[in-house]
């Protein structure tokens, strides 16, 4: 019988850093961009994913779990700049805007 990895019900779509890096190397190779040090779309994709979740009011602990951060403080530090617009929105609620 095949030895299958157990699926974590909390983070069912996570992969290891090694697996992600291997997949990224393969993608770059297939695109002929192995030597292009500026081709870092995976970082932008990850940041966009987390930013959109935050903008949709997904709680930071949930985003932390999806990104695999060891602490919500890491998630907060990386995405804190996005929270400033949420503060303005909160005040506007009181103003009736």
C-alpha positions as CSV (number, residue, x, y, z in Angstrom):
1,X,0.0,0.0,0.0
2,X,1.2,3.5,-0.8
3,X,2.6,5.6,2.0
4,X,0.5,8.7,1.9
5,X,1.1,11.9,3.9
6,X,-1.7,12.7,6.4
7,X,-3.7,15.7,5.4
8,X,-3.8,18.4,8.1
9,X,-7.5,19.5,8.4
10,X,-6.4,22.9,9.6
11,X,-4.1,23.6,6.7
12,X,-5.1,21.1,4.0
13,X,-3.3,23.0,1.1
14,X,0.1,23.5,2.6
15,X,3.3,22.2,1.2
16,X,6.7,22.2,2.6
17,X,9.2,25.0,1.8
18,X,11.3,22.4,0.0
19,X,8.4,21.3,-2.2
20,X,7.5,24.9,-3.1
21,X,11.1,25.7,-4.0
22,X,11.4,22.6,-6.1
23,X,8.1,23.5,-8.0
24,X,9.3,27.0,-8.4
25,X,12.6,25.9,-9.9
26,X,10.7,23.6,-12.3
27,X,8.4,26.5,-13.4
28,X,11.4,28.8,-14.0
29,X,13.2,26.1,-15.9
30,X,10.1,25.4,-18.1
31,X,9.8,29.1,-18.8
32,X,13.5,29.5,-19.6
33,X,14.0,31.9,-16.7
34,X,16.5,29.9,-14.5
35,X,19.0,32.7,-14.5
36,X,16.6,35.6,-14.0
37,X,17.1,36.6,-10.3
38,X,14.2,39.2,-10.6
39,X,11.6,36.5,-11.5
40,X,10.1,36.2,-8.0
41,X,6.4,36.0,-8.8
42,X,5.9,33.4,-6.0
43,X,6.6,36.1,-3.4
44,X,4.2,38.5,-5.0
45,X,1.5,35.8,-5.4
46,X,1.8,34.8,-1.7
47,X,1.6,38.5,-0.7
48,X,-1.4,39.1,-2.9
49,X,-3.1,36.1,-1.5
50,X,-2.6,37.2,2.1
51,X,-3.5,40.8,1.3
52,X,-6.8,39.9,-0.4
53,X,-7.7,37.7,2.5
54,X,-7.0,40.5,5.0
55,X,-9.0,43.0,2.8
56,X,-11.9,40.6,3.0
57,X,-11.7,40.7,6.8
58,X,-10.3,37.2,7.2
59,X,-8.9,37.1,10.8
60,X,-5.1,37.3,11.1
61,X,-4.9,33.9,12.9
62,X,-6.5,32.2,9.9
63,X,-4.1,34.0,7.5
64,X,-1.2,32.9,9.7
65,X,-2.3,29.3,9.5
66,X,-2.7,29.4,5.7
67,X,0.7,31.0,5.2
68,X,2.3,28.7,7.8
69,X,3.7,31.5,10.0
70,X,4.8,30.3,13.4
71,X,3.2,33.3,15.1
72,X,0.4,35.7,14.3
73,X,2.9,38.5,15.1
74,X,4.9,37.6,12.0
75,X,1.7,37.8,9.9
76,X,0.8,41.1,11.6
77,X,4.3,42.6,11.0
78,X,4.3,41.7,7.3
79,X,0.8,42.9,6.6
80,X,0.3,45.8,9.1
81,X,0.5,48.4,6.4
82,X,-2.7,47.1,5.0
83,X,-4.5,47.5,8.3
84,X,-4.3,51.3,8.2
85,X,-7.1,51.5,5.6
86,X,-9.2,49.3,7.9
87,X,-8.8,51.9,10.6
88,X,-10.1,54.6,8.3
89,X,-13.0,52.4,7.4
90,X,-13.8,51.8,11.0
91,X,-14.0,55.5,11.8
92,X,-16.1,56.1,8.7
93,X,-18.7,53.7,10.1
94,X,-19.1,56.0,13.0
95,X,-19.4,59.0,10.7
96,X,-22.2,57.2,8.8
97,X,-20.2,57.2,5.5
